[in-house]
């Protein structure tokens, strides 16, 4: 046991203080990449530095390496419960494959793995990190636990791919020496999962959360309601789930999350530093609700449940008072369950709602979102209601000319980009893809990677781009293996656009870094699509 762990009282505090000070001096002495350091280097794709998303700066140290051993400890910042949680997460990832105990202890040490909330370069901000690997150990520094968590994801990728296995493997567990300075390009780095067209269980959603967290995604947008199913229990309107959640595309049994299960998902995502954004799609895509309650229909007649994949045929009754009582109740319950700032209210493909009625509806609903302490997000169509500058439009179009998005940005809104021909993970890779749709075209991994969010929409400045999100609609997907096949390898491509600075963007280098992820996915049991555009390792 390291001596500093055995000390108690003031002697122990002095020991911790000296260890922290020494590690800080180590960072100041050059293991970090300082502001006027050598020119920024791209990640060499012929080395073990195959990190996705690409970091801001990397300084390899040839001939230097650190190897985990049975005696390795994970040291976390003294007194920080959040840092300790990140350490425990890392230990849980590494223990099955290495067979090592990897105890997590508060403190700092020259040896082993240290996760510290002091000494990071000022540029790391809220979510960035600084990672240094010497012969004696690994130090990850950040200003927040979210930054430490991001650093841990990079550290995982520096280890051999078989470290991701769930059974004990043979080492050695060696990490190449060097330092990384890294921080995100955009605040919003999202993935959307449609659980309405086909229902996915709590465990299946958790599996997806773990997968996207590896690529520094920090938002999970859950599409909870649609024509085919209502997936979140609303206690004041119980038939939404008991009836409206009882089927799915193709006529399967459907399903829904109790409020307790939804809170469990939100908490699980938070443990991976991911914020859940729930979507209640309004006023269209509402057949499941209309079928559950006849009074929400203008004619008072409930339509049958729907199990097809057509869109644009349903709408809440804009002129009925009960509609706004319903929306108010739903938003109140969802807001109470959701600690994140945003509620997504859909607004797309409301083809049965005239523009004047759509604007009337949004002018009543947007204040309800604010009433319940949340900020509204919505698909880009909702900007025709001229929502407040605080709202976040999500662009899903296929054209680069979008004057409505430019106008919204000029009013002060920040835009999340999800162009369907680039970021929609349910688009087929090519004509032979057995899953997915193709209305926005075929999208292989290079198509998903080769676009610049900061210059994608004509006349939209980069300063107006809040981030990037990769939606995954599930009309044709029924199980986790299907989700994985469509998300990987494209989701890491979108994640890199959201995290990495544009100067790192290079398809030729990216495809080699992406290829290095293949053995990791195999070790994890991920059912990825082996795109012929990527030189996968054998």
C-alpha positions, 0 to 999 in steps of 0.5 A: 500500500502506498505510504500516503494512504497509510498516513492519518490526520495532518501528516496524511494531509501534508502528504497529499498536499505534497503529492498534489503539488509535485504532480502540478509541478510535473504538469507545469514542467512540460508534460502538458502542451503549453500555449506556445509549445511545438506546432499542433500535431495530427495523430499519427495513424501508424501508432497506438494514438488512434483516438476518436474524437481527435484531440486538440493537441497530442505530444507523443513521447517515443520510447516511453510507456506505462504498463498497468499491473496487479498493484495499480491503484486509481487515485482520485482528487481528495474530497471529491465524490464526483472524481471518485465516481469517475475513478470507480467507473474506470475501475469497473471498465478495466477490472473484467479484462485485466483481472486486477483489483484496481482499488480506488482511493482518494489522494494523488500519487506519482504511480498508478492512475490519478484523476485530479481536479487541479492543475489542468491547462486553463483552455480545457474549460468545463468539459476538457482534460489534460492527460499525461502518461509517463513511465511511472503512471497516468495523470488526468487533470480537469476542472470538472468531473465531466472533464475527467470522464472525457479524459478516461474515454481517451485513456481507454483508447490508448490501452489495447483493444481487448481491455474492453472485453468482459472476461479476463484477457492476457496483457500486457496492458501498456499505454504509450507515453505522451500528453494530450490537451483536449476540449470540445468544439461545441457544447451540444454533442448529441445522439437521438434514439427513437423509442416510439416507432419501436420500443427499446427496454431500459437495459437496451437504452443503457447499452446505447448510453454506454456506447455513445459515452465512449465518444464524448457525446453529452446529450441523449435526445429520447424521442418518446412519443409518436403516431405508433406509440407513447412511451412515458407514463403520464399519471394524469393521463394513464391511457397514453401508455396503457393503450397508446403504448401497447403497440409499435411499427409492425404490430408488436407489443410495444411497451413504455417506461414507468416514471421510475424507469425513466428516472433510472435512465436519466440517472444512468445517463447522468453517471456518464455525464450525459443529459437526457432531453425528452421529446414530446412531439406536438402537435403532429405525430400524435396518433397514439395520444389521439387514439388514447383519448377521444376528447383530444380529437376535433370530432370526438372520435378516437382513431385506431392505433397505428402500426405503419410508418407514414407521417404527417396525418395526425394533429391535436385539435388546436381550438379545443381547451382540453388540448392545452390542459393535456399539453400542460399536464404532460409537460408538467410531469415530464419536467418534474422527472427531467433535471436537464434544462431542455424539453423538446416539443417536436413541431415537425411534419405537422401537415394536417395543421395549417400554418396559422393554427400551428403558430397559434398552438406554439404561441400557447405551448411555448409559455407552458414549457417556460412555466414548468421551468424548462427551455424549449427545443424543437425541430426546425419547422417550429421557428415559423412561430417565431419562438423566443431567442432562448429556444433551440431549433434543431435543423434536419433538412437536406439543403444547405440554404435555410433562411429560416435558420439564419433568421432564427440565429439573427434573433438570438437562437443557437442551432443544433445541426442534424442534416438528414443526408449527413447525420441521420443514422437510419439512412441506409449505407448503400442500396444493399443495406438490409435496415434503414430508409433512403429518403435522404439518400445513402449515407456511408461513413465518409458522407457522415464525416465530410462536412463542416458544421460551422460552415454547413448552412449558407450565411449561418455563422459558426457562432450560431451553431450550438452543436451537432446531433445524430438522430436514429429513427427506428421504423426498421430497427427492433433490437440493440443489434440493429441500433448498433449496425446503423450507429457504428461506425457513423456515430463516432464520425458525427461525434468527432465533428461535434468535439474536435477542432476543424484543423484535425479534420482529415478523412484519410487519417480519420478512416485509419483511426476509425479502423482502430475502433473495430477491435474494440467493438468486437471485444464489446460485442458491438454489431457494427457495419464493416464499411468498405470505406474503412481499412479495418484491422484483421 
